[in-house]
């Protein structure tokens, strides 16, 4: 009986292992037949999908060996986590959109394959910087998108306030004035004045769009020294704290307001979000307000890379080359600004950007790409992000001691910066 | 399995026993005993295969991973011996995480069981509308957890529905999910409302199984309602109390979605419970080995608490069927 039971259990275990092995194999492996490519992206907006699918269809016509190209939309909040989980689970996509805040980790880990651009000289060196290692490029700088301010001019009018265009003409477009406008909107309409989009008191790196005006930085150029306790940062965060808690001109913690749904008068975000604009209200797109240090620009970057673990490296490389060639990058520029010298003139950009005027493109996008500073980038940034977020939490109270909280941020991240 | 048992006779399962000096014939492979065994294995096979594939093998793998460092991006996997366990002992964040976990578990278990029992006792009365209220309190159990949590996330915003309601009475509500003082309580209450219906139904079933004669006899002996509750009801439903407390304790230690959706462990890590912390370590920070070590710790905690509860039943569970 015992022997028989043992045999039965062994057979069962063997069957289980076989079944498990069967579960693990399959779709990720290379095959000789037509291939299916998969690329992960963060946006599923119909306009973005139409553009990407159009380019993919064109590529497939010329390459019958590629049966399908799927753009897999992962939610923005958990984009990188979901992507790495897929890689861990043996289901790596062939191509992936990578955000600047995880660029250092992806590039240094060897997870990405080298990218060979045919017209490399056309791409601005500053845009390639965070995607390079040892002189090799590991992702095409797919989107080099400066931050600007979308403005609901109807709402400002309702609150009896001047438009940013008028303030720019008068040389008064600065963060103090924004706080005045925001407070007036809040008082008179009950709606929110200004929202730094995607910050939501969690994704703090979006505050670079604010503190850049004070010349503050999260950490030094070499990434070794914390910048949160520096006087510029203390001044910037004191101003932000006042705007939120005293002036009530900016979105308060624990609340939400969507500019594109008409719930706030102004929002700091990128050109790609123009696809969310409808006909609900009149709007404008203007450069970031000036800070005490004058004009400044901040860039959010994303790269498209071929994963080293792609099951179809040749086909994936082929599609990446096609997607990012001169013609297609001009089309992509409608939503994802391309850091190519050949495209950095307002007339060219305007051809593919029906929603934005030449002036808007010139003031925000072209100037921003050329002069802008990339949002904070550091290796091991996920852990640093979490530490900063936790240490900044005490700041989001009315009676917070700003300097003390910022000192605490440095205490929390110094060991991580040194790693 | 009882229905498959057959009476054993000396000749059962044998052939050619030599009675009457007949020649011995070869023993057939499919004896009654083997057929019974096969039937038994087939009956339990779906559950057994599922348990092996999705419980035992992953459990073994987690323990194995805990002795390794696995960099998902670089694709490297190498043994680090007991380093992850040493890191566990030295981790300065872990005491805070364990404290938050204990706070959540205690709050949830106490509030859930108390409320579930109170609702069950109330709805066990023959009152008008009791069926409606039973359905009402049970309905959140069948609602998607994430959808439920997202809706509560909006309600608990500073300018959300809860504070708008309080505002009607002239009360300025706190920033529920952004304040350290209220965030944990908010997450607990959201989870209690989600699952209290399940325990309520279990308690209701137990209450309806208590023989009426016991109450009649107690009434005749002069026992009041409170005395009847503590002397009759509680002892009689004690096996269900044990069951619900084990389920609720284990469930409370595995809370994840509510934290991920409502607070992401904040503010200031005050709602970072063990499961959320191990998710962060493994999937956000890419320390899969250390994440696996934290999973082993969670497994040990759940195991120890369950064993303690099981052992304690001898003291307070009145009967076991």
Interface residues (C-beta under 8 A of the other chain):
Chain A: X4 X8 X12 X13 X15 X16 X19 X20 X81 X84 X85 X87 X88 X105 X106 X109 X110 X111 X201 X202 X252 X253 X254 X255 X256 X308 X309 X380 X382 X383 X386 X389 X390 X391 X393 X394 X396
Chain B: X37 X41 X45 X48 X49 X52 X53 X57 X70 X71 X72 X73 X74 X75 X154 X157 X158 X159 X175 X176 X177 X178 X180 X264 X265 X266 X267 X268 X269 X280 X283 X284 X285 X286 X288
